[in-house]
Amino acid sequence: MSSPSPSPSPSPAPAAPAAASPPTPTSPDGTAPAASSAPARPDGLPDSFWDAEKNEVKTGDLVKRFNELSTKDAADAVRKNSLPATADAYKIELPKEFTMPAGVEFKFDEKAPELAQARAMAHAKGWTQQDFSEALGIFAAAKISEQATINAARTAEVGKLGATGPQRVDAVTQWMDAQGLGVLKSTMVTAAQVQAWEAHITKLTSQGTASFSQSHRVAPDDNKIPGYETMSFEQRRHAQEQRARRTA
C-alpha cells in the first residue's frame, strides 16, 4: 500500500515593497535648495525693529515703542475726558501766569460775538481750558499793547497844545456834550483837530458875530474884549463869563 503524497509546501509570501521616500523639491534650475535654520523676518515688521545681522527681532526696542504708544493713548484719553463738554463751558479767563502791566486794567466783554465764535472754534478743535485761556492771553496782550500805543500818541498830540493842553481838550469835549455832539469826541485825536474845534466854537461865540437861536440870529455884539484874538479857548470862555456877569 502506497503512502499518501505529501502536500505541496506553501509558497513564501512576497516581500512588502519598501516605503517610497517623499520627493525632494528642487529649485527652478533643478538643484535642491540648501537647508536653512535662520529665523524669518515677521511680515509687516518695520525695519527699525529687525536686526538683519543677527536675524532676530529687536525685542527691547519693540517693547519700548509699545509702552510709549500705550502711555500716549492713556494721556489722550485723560485729555479728552477733561475737555469742556460744550462751547459755552469754556471760561473767559486769562492764564494764571498772565501778568497785567502796572496801572492797566483789561476786561473781556463776555457778550461780544467774537468770544462766542472763539468758544465754538475751541470746542470744535478739542482745546482744553488751558489752551483757550492761553489764546485769550495772546489776544489781551495785543489789545493792551494797542491801547498803550494809542495813549502814547494821544499824549504826544495833547503835548503839542502846550501846558494847558489837557484843559483845552476838556473844554472842547464839554462844549460837545452841551451841544449834543458827544458822539464826535472819539474822532478828536490830534492837536490839529482840537484847534479846528476851538476855531469853530470861537466863531460861533466870538464878539461881533451873531450867535444862533432856534428862529433867528442874535444881533452882533460890538463890545470887544481886549486881547480876545490871542486868548486860548479857556481864556475866551472865562472872559465871556465875566463880561456876562458884569452886564447881567
C-alpha atoms as an extended CHARMM CRD file, in Angstrom:
* protein
*
       248  EXT
         1         1  MET       CA              0.0000000000        0.0000000000        0.0000000000  PROA      1               0.0000000000
         2         2  SER       CA              1.3500000000        3.2230000000       -1.0570000000  PROA      2               0.0000000000
         3         3  SER       CA              1.6360000000        6.2390000000        1.3170000000  PROA      3               0.0000000000
         4         4  PRO       CA             -0.2020000000        9.4120000000        0.5040000000  PROA      4               0.0000000000
         5         5  SER       CA              1.7180000000       12.0610000000       -1.3760000000  PROA      5               0.0000000000
         6         6  PRO       CA              2.8540000000       14.9340000000        0.7720000000  PROA      6               0.0000000000
         7         7  SER       CA              1.0160000000       18.2260000000        0.3730000000  PROA      7               0.0000000000
         8         8  PRO       CA              2.9170000000       20.8740000000       -1.5200000000  PROA      8               0.0000000000
         9         9  SER       CA              4.6540000000       23.4510000000        0.6900000000  PROA      9               0.0000000000
        10        10  PRO       CA              3.0760000000       26.9050000000        0.5500000000  PROA      10              0.0000000000
        11        11  SER       CA              4.9740000000       29.4550000000       -1.4750000000  PROA      11              0.0000000000
        12        12  PRO       CA              6.6540000000       32.1750000000        0.5920000000  PROA      12              0.0000000000
        13        13  ALA       CA              4.7250000000       35.4790000000        0.7380000000  PROA      13              0.0000000000
        14        14  PRO       CA              6.1690000000       38.1790000000       -1.4210000000  PROA      14              0.0000000000
        15        15  ALA       CA              8.1750000000       40.7600000000        0.4860000000  PROA      15              0.0000000000
        16        16  ALA       CA              6.4170000000       44.1120000000        1.1780000000  PROA      16              0.0000000000
        17        17  PRO       CA              7.6780000000       46.8810000000       -1.0310000000  PROA      17              0.0000000000
        18        18  ALA       CA              9.9120000000       49.4550000000        0.6660000000  PROA      18              0.0000000000
        19        19  ALA       CA              8.1790000000       52.7240000000        1.5850000000  PROA      19              0.0000000000
        20        20  ALA       CA              8.7350000000       55.3380000000       -1.0540000000  PROA      20              0.0000000000
        21        21  SER       CA             10.7320000000       58.3930000000        0.0700000000  PROA      21              0.0000000000
        22        22  PRO       CA              8.9860000000       61.7620000000       -0.3990000000  PROA      22              0.0000000000
        23        23  PRO       CA             10.1870000000       63.5790000000       -3.4580000000  PROA      23              0.0000000000
        24        24  THR       CA             12.8350000000       66.1780000000       -2.7990000000  PROA      24              0.0000000000
        25        25  PRO       CA             11.7630000000       69.5850000000       -4.0190000000  PROA      25              0.0000000000
        26        26  THR       CA             14.0390000000       71.1690000000       -6.4800000000  PROA      26              0.0000000000
        27        27  SER       CA             14.7500000000       74.7490000000       -7.3840000000  PROA      27              0.0000000000
        28        28  PRO       CA             13.9310000000       76.0600000000      -10.8360000000  PROA      28              0.0000000000
        29        29  ASP       CA             17.3950000000       75.1400000000      -12.0530000000  PROA      29              0.0000000000
        30        30  GLY       CA             16.9000000000       71.5490000000      -10.9060000000  PROA      30              0.0000000000
        31        31  THR       CA             19.0830000000       71.6760000000       -7.7860000000  PROA      31              0.0000000000
        32        32  ALA       CA             17.7950000000       71.0700000000       -4.2790000000  PROA      32              0.0000000000
        33        33  PRO       CA             17.6410000000       74.2110000000       -2.0790000000  PROA      33              0.0000000000
        34        34  ALA       CA             20.0590000000       74.4600000000        0.7970000000  PROA      34              0.0000000000
        35        35  ALA       CA             18.5240000000       73.7910000000        4.1970000000  PROA      35              0.0000000000
        36        36  SER       CA             18.4000000000       76.9300000000        6.4410000000  PROA      36              0.0000000000
        37        37  SER       CA             17.6710000000       77.2460000000       10.1450000000  PROA      37              0.0000000000
        38        38  ALA       CA             17.7830000000       81.1050000000       10.3000000000  PROA      38              0.0000000000
        39        39  PRO       CA             14.5090000000       82.6950000000       11.5650000000  PROA      39              0.0000000000
        40        40  ALA       CA             12.4710000000       84.5800000000        9.0180000000  PROA      40              0.0000000000
        41        41  ARG       CA             11.5850000000       88.2320000000        9.4740000000  PROA      41              0.0000000000
        42        42  PRO       CA              7.9230000000       88.5440000000       10.5090000000  PROA      42              0.0000000000
        43        43  ASP       CA              5.6450000000       90.0080000000        7.8930000000  PROA      43              0.0000000000
        44        44  GLY       CA              4.8820000000       93.6790000000        8.4400000000  PROA      44              0.0000000000
        45        45  LEU       CA              7.6730000000       94.2620000000       10.9500000000  PROA      45              0.0000000000
        46        46  PRO       CA              9.2360000000       97.7140000000       10.3840000000  PROA      46              0.0000000000
        47        47  ASP       CA             12.9270000000       97.8460000000        9.5130000000  PROA      47              0.0000000000
        48        48  SER       CA             13.7030000000       99.6420000000       12.7580000000  PROA      48              0.0000000000
        49        49  PHE       CA             12.6940000000       96.5710000000       14.7890000000  PROA      49              0.0000000000
        50        50  TRP       CA             14.6230000000       93.9180000000       12.8100000000  PROA      50              0.0000000000
        51        51  ASP       CA             18.3020000000       93.1310000000       13.3250000000  PROA      51              0.0000000000
        52        52  ALA       CA             19.4920000000       91.9780000000        9.9150000000  PROA      52              0.0000000000
        53        53  GLU       CA             22.9210000000       90.9030000000       11.2120000000  PROA      53              0.0000000000
        54        54  LYS       CA             21.5140000000       88.6730000000       13.9420000000  PROA      54              0.0000000000
        55        55  ASN       CA             18.3460000000       87.7340000000       12.0450000000  PROA      55              0.0000000000
        56        56  GLU       CA             16.1860000000       88.4960000000       15.0230000000  PROA      56              0.0000000000
        57        57  VAL       CA             13.5930000000       90.9320000000       16.2650000000  PROA      57              0.0000000000
        58        58  LYS       CA             14.8310000000       93.8640000000       18.3420000000  PROA      58              0.0000000000
        59        59  THR       CA             12.6050000000       92.9080000000       21.2200000000  PROA      59              0.0000000000
        60        60  GLY       CA             13.8090000000       95.6790000000       23.5240000000  PROA      60              0.0000000000
        61        61  ASP       CA             13.0640000000       98.4180000000       21.0010000000  PROA      61              0.0000000000
        62        62  LEU       CA              9.6960000000       96.8960000000       20.1700000000  PROA      62              0.0000000000
        63        63  VAL       CA              8.6450000000       96.7490000000       23.8330000000  PROA      63              0.0000000000
        64        64  LYS       CA              9.8420000000      100.3210000000       24.4010000000  PROA      64              0.0000000000
        65        65  ARG       CA              7.8050000000      101.6200000000       21.4580000000  PROA      65              0.0000000000
        66        66  PHE       CA              4.7480000000       99.7130000000       22.6070000000  PROA      66              0.0000000000
        67        67  ASN       CA              4.9900000000      101.2800000000       26.0570000000  PROA      67              0.0000000000
        68        68  GLU       CA              5.3590000000      104.7560000000       24.5340000000  PROA      68              0.0000000000
        69        69  LEU       CA              2.2220000000      104.3140000000       22.4400000000  PROA      69              0.0000000000
        70        70  SER       CA              0.3020000000      102.9350000000       25.3940000000  PROA      70              0.0000000000
        71        71  THR       CA              1.3050000000      105.9330000000       27.5150000000  PROA      71              0.0000000000
        72        72  LYS       CA              0.2940000000      108.3380000000       24.7470000000  PROA      72              0.0000000000
        73        73  ASP       CA             -3.0850000000      106.6460000000       24.3120000000  PROA      73              0.0000000000
        74        74  ALA       CA             -3.7200000000      106.8940000000       28.0590000000  PROA      74              0.0000000000
        75        75  ALA       CA             -2.7320000000      110.5890000000       28.0990000000  PROA      75              0.0000000000
        76        76  ASP       CA             -5.0100000000      111.3000000000       25.1230000000  PROA      76              0.0000000000
        77        77  ALA       CA             -7.8860000000      109.6170000000       26.9120000000  PROA      77              0.0000000000
        78        78  VAL       CA             -7.3170000000      111.6810000000       30.0530000000  PROA      78              0.0000000000
        79        79  ARG       CA             -7.1160000000      114.8870000000       27.9860000000  PROA      79              0.0000000000
        80        80  LYS       CA            -10.3080000000      114.0570000000       26.0870000000  PROA      80              0.0000000000
        81        81  ASN       CA            -12.1970000000      113.3910000000       29.2910000000  PROA      81              0.0000000000
        82        82  SER       CA            -11.1040000000      116.7560000000       30.7260000000  PROA      82              0.0000000000
        83        83  LEU       CA            -12.3720000000      118.8720000000       27.7940000000  PROA      83              0.0000000000
        84        84  PRO       CA            -15.3040000000      121.2550000000       28.3900000000  PROA      84              0.0000000000
        85        85  ALA       CA            -18.4950000000      119.4610000000       27.4330000000  PROA      85              0.0000000000
        86        86  THR       CA            -19.8690000000      122.3230000000       25.3100000000  PROA      86              0.0000000000
        87        87  ALA       CA            -18.6160000000      125.5280000000       23.7080000000  PROA      87              0.0000000000
        88        88  ASP       CA            -20.3690000000      127.6190000000       26.3650000000  PROA      88              0.0000000000
        89        89  ALA       CA            -18.5000000000      125.7290000000       29.0830000000  PROA      89              0.0000000000
        90        90  TYR       CA            -15.2020000000      127.4380000000       28.2040000000  PROA      90              0.0000000000
        91        91  LYS       CA            -14.4250000000      130.0750000000       30.8330000000  PROA      91              0.0000000000
        92        92  ILE       CA            -13.4100000000      133.5690000000       29.7760000000  PROA      92              0.0000000000
        93        93  GLU       CA            -10.3140000000      133.8270000000       31.9230000000  PROA      93              0.0000000000
        94        94  LEU       CA             -6.6770000000      134.6390000000       31.3640000000  PROA      94              0.0000000000
        95        95  PRO       CA             -3.8950000000      132.1620000000       32.1750000000  PROA      95              0.0000000000
        96        96  LYS       CA             -2.7080000000      132.1990000000       35.7920000000  PROA      96              0.0000000000
        97        97  GLU       CA              0.7850000000      133.2080000000       34.6550000000  PROA      97              0.0000000000
        98        98  PHE       CA             -0.5080000000      136.2350000000       32.6910000000  PROA      98              0.0000000000
        99        99  THR       CA              0.9380000000      139.4780000000       34.1180000000  PROA      99              0.0000000000
       100       100  MET       CA             -1.0240000000      142.6710000000       33.6130000000  PROA      100             0.0000000000
       101       101  PRO       CA              1.1280000000      145.7990000000       33.1260000000  PROA      101             0.0000000000
       102       102  ALA       CA              1.1830000000      148.1940000000       36.0790000000  PROA      102             0.0000000000
       103       103  GLY       CA             -1.7170000000      150.6230000000       36.0620000000  PROA      103             0.0000000000
       104       104  VAL       CA             -3.5290000000      148.7720000000       33.2770000000  PROA      104             0.0000000000
       105       105  GLU       CA             -6.9000000000      147.1030000000       33.6000000000  PROA      105             0.0000000000
       106       106  PHE       CA             -8.2560000000      144.8420000000       30.8860000000  PROA      106             0.0000000000
       107       107  LYS       CA            -11.6360000000      143.1110000000       30.8550000000  PROA      107             0.0000000000
       108       108  PHE       CA            -13.4020000000      140.9850000000       28.2730000000  PROA      108             0.0000000000
       109       109  ASP       CA            -16.9330000000      141.7390000000       27.1620000000  PROA      109             0.0000000000
       110       110  GLU       CA            -18.3840000000      138.2640000000       27.6190000000  PROA      110             0.0000000000
       111       111  LYS       CA            -21.3520000000      139.1880000000       25.4130000000  PROA      111             0.0000000000
       112       112  ALA       CA            -19.1120000000      140.0320000000       22.4520000000  PROA      112             0.0000000000
       113       113  PRO       CA            -19.9160000000      137.8410000000       19.4160000000  PROA      113             0.0000000000
       114       114  GLU       CA            -16.1930000000      137.2860000000       18.8130000000  PROA      114             0.0000000000
       115       115  LEU       CA            -15.9260000000      135.3990000000       22.0880000000  PROA      115             0.0000000000
       116       116  ALA       CA            -18.8230000000      133.1360000000       21.1170000000  PROA      116             0.0000000000
       117       117  GLN       CA            -17.0180000000      132.3670000000       17.8740000000  PROA      117             0.0000000000
       118       118  ALA       CA            -13.7780000000      131.7000000000       19.7550000000  PROA      118             0.0000000000
       119       119  ARG       CA            -15.5360000000      129.3000000000       22.1200000000  PROA      119             0.0000000000
       120       120  ALA       CA            -17.1060000000      127.4160000000       19.2080000000  PROA      120             0.0000000000
       121       121  MET       CA            -13.7310000000      127.1010000000       17.4850000000  PROA      121             0.0000000000
       122       122  ALA       CA            -12.0400000000      125.8830000000       20.6880000000  PROA      122             0.0000000000
       123       123  HSD       CA            -14.6820000000      123.1930000000       21.1670000000  PROA      123             0.0000000000
       124       124  ALA       CA            -14.5030000000      122.0730000000       17.5280000000  PROA      124             0.0000000000
       125       125  LYS       CA            -10.7090000000      121.7380000000       17.6890000000  PROA      125             0.0000000000
       126       126  GLY       CA            -10.7370000000      119.9270000000       21.0090000000  PROA      126             0.0000000000
       127       127  TRP       CA             -8.9060000000      122.6080000000       23.0080000000  PROA      127             0.0000000000
       128       128  THR       CA             -8.5570000000      122.3130000000       26.7320000000  PROA      128             0.0000000000
       129       129  GLN       CA             -9.4900000000      125.1820000000       29.0300000000  PROA      129             0.0000000000
       130       130  GLN       CA             -5.7830000000      125.9420000000       29.3530000000  PROA      130             0.0000000000
       131       131  ASP       CA             -5.4110000000      126.0960000000       25.5630000000  PROA      131             0.0000000000
       132       132  PHE       CA             -8.3400000000      128.5060000000       25.3650000000  PROA      132             0.0000000000
       133       133  SER       CA             -7.0220000000      130.6970000000       28.1980000000  PROA      133             0.0000000000
       134       134  GLU       CA             -3.6020000000      130.9230000000       26.5340000000  PROA      134             0.0000000000
       135       135  ALA       CA             -5.2550000000      132.1090000000       23.3190000000  PROA      135             0.0000000000
       136       136  LEU       CA             -7.1630000000      134.7420000000       25.3120000000  PROA      136             0.0000000000
       137       137  GLY       CA             -3.8710000000      135.8340000000       26.8540000000  PROA      137             0.0000000000
       138       138  ILE       CA             -2.3690000000      136.4520000000       23.4140000000  PROA      138             0.0000000000
       139       139  PHE       CA             -5.4380000000      138.4970000000       22.4300000000  PROA      139             0.0000000000
       140       140  ALA       CA             -5.3570000000      140.5280000000       25.6700000000  PROA      140             0.0000000000
       141       141  ALA       CA             -1.6440000000      141.2710000000       25.3090000000  PROA      141             0.0000000000
       142       142  ALA       CA             -2.2210000000      142.5440000000       21.7640000000  PROA      142             0.0000000000
       143       143  LYS       CA             -5.1000000000      144.7880000000       22.8700000000  PROA      143             0.0000000000
       144       144  ILE       CA             -3.1100000000      146.1950000000       25.7970000000  PROA      144             0.0000000000
       145       145  SER       CA             -0.1740000000      146.9560000000       23.5080000000  PROA      145             0.0000000000
       146       146  GLU       CA             -2.5120000000      148.6050000000       21.0120000000  PROA      146             0.0000000000
       147       147  GLN       CA             -4.0810000000      150.7640000000       23.7260000000  PROA      147             0.0000000000
       148       148  ALA       CA             -0.6410000000      151.7420000000       25.0410000000  PROA      148             0.0000000000
       149       149  THR       CA              0.3230000000      152.9020000000       21.5510000000  PROA      149             0.0000000000
       150       150  ILE       CA             -2.8780000000      154.9260000000       21.2520000000  PROA      150             0.0000000000
       151       151  ASN       CA             -2.3630000000      156.5100000000       24.6690000000  PROA      151             0.0000000000
       152       152  ALA       CA              1.2250000000      157.4370000000       23.8340000000  PROA      152             0.0000000000
       153       153  ALA       CA              0.1200000000      159.0420000000       20.5790000000  PROA      153             0.0000000000
       154       154  ARG       CA             -2.6710000000      160.9230000000       22.3480000000  PROA      154             0.0000000000
       155       155  THR       CA             -0.2660000000      162.2200000000       24.9970000000  PROA      155             0.0000000000
       156       156  ALA       CA              2.0650000000      163.4360000000       22.2650000000  PROA      156             0.0000000000
       157       157  GLU       CA             -0.7710000000      165.2710000000       20.4920000000  PROA      157             0.0000000000
       158       158  VAL       CA             -2.0140000000      166.8830000000       23.6940000000  PROA      158             0.0000000000
       159       159  GLY       CA              1.5660000000      167.9870000000       24.3720000000  PROA      159             0.0000000000
       160       160  LYS       CA              1.5140000000      169.9240000000       21.0990000000  PROA      160             0.0000000000
       161       161  LEU       CA             -1.2260000000      172.1140000000       22.5790000000  PROA      161             0.0000000000
       162       162  GLY       CA              1.1100000000      173.4480000000       25.2650000000  PROA      162             0.0000000000
       163       163  ALA       CA              0.9790000000      173.4000000000       29.0420000000  PROA      163             0.0000000000
       164       164  THR       CA             -2.8110000000      173.8450000000       29.0640000000  PROA      164             0.0000000000
       165       165  GLY       CA             -3.3560000000      171.0810000000       26.5160000000  PROA      165             0.0000000000
       166       166  PRO       CA             -5.4240000000      168.7900000000       28.7880000000  PROA      166             0.0000000000
       167       167  GLN       CA             -7.6630000000      171.7060000000       29.8420000000  PROA      167             0.0000000000
       168       168  ARG       CA             -8.1680000000      172.7440000000       26.2410000000  PROA      168             0.0000000000
       169       169  VAL       CA             -9.2550000000      169.2310000000       25.2900000000  PROA      169             0.0000000000
       170       170  ASP       CA            -11.6290000000      169.0790000000       28.2630000000  PROA      170             0.0000000000
       171       171  ALA       CA            -13.1740000000      172.4240000000       27.3520000000  PROA      171             0.0000000000
       172       172  VAL       CA            -13.8740000000      171.3030000000       23.7820000000  PROA      172             0.0000000000
       173       173  THR       CA            -15.3470000000      167.9530000000       24.8710000000  PROA      173             0.0000000000
       174       174  GLN       CA            -17.5670000000      169.6790000000       27.4260000000  PROA      174             0.0000000000
       175       175  TRP       CA            -18.8600000000      172.0120000000       24.7320000000  PROA      175             0.0000000000
       176       176  MET       CA            -19.5540000000      168.9910000000       22.5070000000  PROA      176             0.0000000000
       177       177  ASP       CA            -21.5550000000      167.3500000000       25.2770000000  PROA      177             0.0000000000
       178       178  ALA       CA            -23.5130000000      170.5210000000       25.8820000000  PROA      178             0.0000000000
       179       179  GLN       CA            -24.3660000000      170.7790000000       22.1890000000  PROA      179             0.0000000000
       180       180  GLY       CA            -25.3860000000      167.1170000000       21.8780000000  PROA      180             0.0000000000
       181       181  LEU       CA            -22.2540000000      166.2940000000       19.8910000000  PROA      181             0.0000000000
       182       182  GLY       CA            -20.7090000000      163.8900000000       22.3770000000  PROA      182             0.0000000000
       183       183  VAL       CA            -20.6110000000      161.1070000000       19.7980000000  PROA      183             0.0000000000
       184       184  LEU       CA            -17.9400000000      163.0820000000       17.9240000000  PROA      184             0.0000000000
       185       185  LYS       CA            -15.4900000000      163.1900000000       20.8090000000  PROA      185             0.0000000000
       186       186  SER       CA            -13.8360000000      159.9320000000       19.7630000000  PROA      186             0.0000000000
       187       187  THR       CA            -12.9380000000      161.4600000000       16.3980000000  PROA      187             0.0000000000
       188       188  MET       CA            -10.8380000000      164.1870000000       18.0140000000  PROA      188             0.0000000000
       189       189  VAL       CA             -7.4170000000      162.5340000000       18.2510000000  PROA      189             0.0000000000
       190       190  THR       CA             -4.8950000000      165.1370000000       17.0560000000  PROA      190             0.0000000000
       191       191  ALA       CA             -3.8460000000      168.5840000000       18.1860000000  PROA      191             0.0000000000
       192       192  ALA       CA             -4.9020000000      169.9860000000       14.8060000000  PROA      192             0.0000000000
       193       193  GLN       CA             -8.4240000000      168.6430000000       15.3180000000  PROA      193             0.0000000000
       194       194  VAL       CA             -8.6510000000      170.2410000000       18.7760000000  PROA      194             0.0000000000
       195       195  GLN       CA             -7.5360000000      173.5580000000       17.3140000000  PROA      195             0.0000000000
       196       196  ALA       CA            -10.0690000000      173.2460000000       14.4930000000  PROA      196             0.0000000000
       197       197  TRP       CA            -12.8620000000      172.6800000000       17.0140000000  PROA      197             0.0000000000
       198       198  GLU       CA            -11.6700000000      175.6450000000       19.0810000000  PROA      198             0.0000000000
       199       199  ALA       CA            -11.7800000000      177.8450000000       15.9800000000  PROA      199             0.0000000000
       200       200  HSD       CA            -15.2710000000      176.6020000000       15.1630000000  PROA      200             0.0000000000
       201       201  ILE       CA            -16.5360000000      177.1920000000       18.7000000000  PROA      201             0.0000000000
       202       202  THR       CA            -14.9230000000      180.6040000000       18.8020000000  PROA      202             0.0000000000
       203       203  LYS       CA            -16.5550000000      181.5200000000       15.5360000000  PROA      203             0.0000000000
       204       204  LEU       CA            -19.9530000000      180.6970000000       16.9950000000  PROA      204             0.0000000000
       205       205  THR       CA            -19.3930000000      182.5790000000       20.2360000000  PROA      205             0.0000000000
       206       206  SER       CA            -16.9210000000      185.3350000000       19.3050000000  PROA      206             0.0000000000
       207       207  GLN       CA            -17.5690000000      189.0860000000       19.5520000000  PROA      207             0.0000000000
       208       208  GLY       CA            -19.0500000000      190.7940000000       16.5260000000  PROA      208             0.0000000000
       209       209  THR       CA            -20.6250000000      187.5510000000       15.2890000000  PROA      209             0.0000000000
       210       210  ALA       CA            -24.2410000000      186.6360000000       15.6470000000  PROA      210             0.0000000000
       211       211  SER       CA            -24.9030000000      183.5220000000       17.6950000000  PROA      211             0.0000000000
       212       212  PHE       CA            -27.6110000000      181.0550000000       16.7210000000  PROA      212             0.0000000000
       213       213  SER       CA            -31.0970000000      180.6650000000       18.1350000000  PROA      213             0.0000000000
       214       214  GLN       CA            -33.9040000000      178.3940000000       17.0100000000  PROA      214             0.0000000000
       215       215  SER       CA            -35.6830000000      181.0960000000       14.9480000000  PROA      215             0.0000000000
       216       216  HSD       CA            -33.2310000000      183.8720000000       14.1590000000  PROA      216             0.0000000000
       217       217  ARG       CA            -29.7510000000      185.2350000000       14.6350000000  PROA      217             0.0000000000
       218       218  VAL       CA            -28.9540000000      187.4020000000       17.6260000000  PROA      218             0.0000000000
       219       219  ALA       CA            -27.5930000000      190.8210000000       16.7260000000  PROA      219             0.0000000000
       220       220  PRO       CA            -23.7890000000      191.0850000000       16.7860000000  PROA      220             0.0000000000
       221       221  ASP       CA            -22.1950000000      192.3450000000       19.9760000000  PROA      221             0.0000000000
       222       222  ASP       CA            -19.8390000000      195.2300000000       19.2390000000  PROA      222             0.0000000000
       223       223  ASN       CA            -18.2760000000      195.2640000000       22.7160000000  PROA      223             0.0000000000
       224       224  LYS       CA            -14.8670000000      193.7550000000       22.0840000000  PROA      224             0.0000000000
       225       225  ILE       CA            -12.8880000000      192.0030000000       24.7940000000  PROA      225             0.0000000000
       226       226  PRO       CA             -9.3020000000      193.3040000000       24.8080000000  PROA      226             0.0000000000
       227       227  GLY       CA             -6.8190000000      190.7450000000       23.5610000000  PROA      227             0.0000000000
       228       228  TYR       CA             -9.5740000000      188.3270000000       22.6210000000  PROA      228             0.0000000000
       229       229  GLU       CA             -7.8740000000      187.2130000000       19.3930000000  PROA      229             0.0000000000
       230       230  THR       CA             -4.7590000000      185.9980000000       21.1820000000  PROA      230             0.0000000000
       231       231  MET       CA             -6.5550000000      184.2140000000       24.0280000000  PROA      231             0.0000000000
       232       232  SER       CA             -6.8180000000      180.4540000000       24.3620000000  PROA      232             0.0000000000
       233       233  PHE       CA            -10.2350000000      178.8580000000       24.2660000000  PROA      233             0.0000000000
       234       234  GLU       CA            -10.4340000000      178.6510000000       28.0700000000  PROA      234             0.0000000000
       235       235  GLN       CA             -9.3810000000      182.2730000000       28.4490000000  PROA      235             0.0000000000
       236       236  ARG       CA            -12.0430000000      183.3860000000       25.9990000000  PROA      236             0.0000000000
       237       237  ARG       CA            -14.7170000000      181.4210000000       27.8290000000  PROA      237             0.0000000000
       238       238  HSD       CA            -13.6100000000      182.9030000000       31.1480000000  PROA      238             0.0000000000
       239       239  ALA       CA            -13.6130000000      186.4540000000       29.7400000000  PROA      239             0.0000000000
       240       240  GLN       CA            -17.0610000000      185.9370000000       28.2380000000  PROA      240             0.0000000000
       241       241  GLU       CA            -18.4340000000      184.6540000000       31.5320000000  PROA      241             0.0000000000
       242       242  GLN       CA            -17.0050000000      187.6380000000       33.3890000000  PROA      242             0.0000000000
       243       243  ARG       CA            -18.4970000000      190.0610000000       30.8830000000  PROA      243             0.0000000000
       244       244  ALA       CA            -21.8660000000      188.3160000000       31.0980000000  PROA      244             0.0000000000
       245       245  ARG       CA            -21.8520000000      188.7240000000       34.8900000000  PROA      245             0.0000000000
       246       246  ARG       CA            -20.9880000000      192.4050000000       34.5720000000  PROA      246             0.0000000000
       247       247  THR       CA            -23.7630000000      193.0770000000       32.0820000000  PROA      247             0.0000000000
       248       248  ALA       CA            -26.3690000000      191.0000000000       33.8640000000  PROA      248             0.0000000000
